[in-house]
Amino acid sequence: MLQKKYLLGGLAVFAVLLFSAQLFAQADKRQALMKNNSENAKAIKAAVEAKDYATIEARARDIMGNADKIVGFFPKGSDTGKTKAKAEIWQKFDEFSKNPTRLKTAASELAAAAKVKDDAAITAKVKAVSDVCSSCHKAFRAEKYAE
């Protein structure tokens, strides 16, 4: 009987550790995704100056793909560890979860403008992508890491 209690207790501790590890991994994955978006934005800025339309389109499409993953990297309980995610993400999840759709739309429009080499539209769409990112970060991202 005592052995069964130890076994159940051990399984419970293992489950908690596994769940905690998965939540910490979410923070790492989302940080990598956001860094990738930042790298894409920097590459787009350089490509706009160079009139490298293929790079603009490819990087915008990469942002579109990343947008599809964002919400999944913010499960409840993943607000611990080294993260800049504010509690408002989970308190206002409906509002937060609309931002990746806005980002995907803006990035799609940027890719379309690059495809037809429309410099005026590219400038406007780069600003639109930046505005979506900035508004989400302002509302849902802290300045410093929480720990």
C-alpha positions, 0 to 999 in steps of 0.5 A: 500500500505504501509502495503504491502511494510512493508510485502515485506521488512520483507520477504526480511529481513527474507530471508537474515537472513535465507540464512545467517544462512544456510551459517553459519551452513555449516561452523559448519557442515564442521568443525564437518566433518573435526574433525570426519576425524581427529578423524578417522585418530588418531584412524587409527594411533593407530590401525596400531600400535595395528594391529587392522585391523577391526578398520583401515578398519572401520575408513577408510570407515568412511573417505570414506563416509565423502569424499562424503559430503565435496564439499557440505559443501562449497557452494558459500558464506560460506566463512564468520564467524568462518572458516579457509576456504580460498577464493581459494576454490571458486576461484579454485573450480574445483581444490578443488573439486577433493580432496574429490575424491582423499581422497575417493580413498586413504581411499578405498585403505587403507580399502582394505589393512586392510581387507587383513591385508597387513601391508606394504600396510597399511603403504603406504595407511595411508601415501597416506590418510595423503598426500591428507589431507595435500595437500588440507589443504595447498592449501585451509585452513588458519592457523587461523580462519577468522572473 
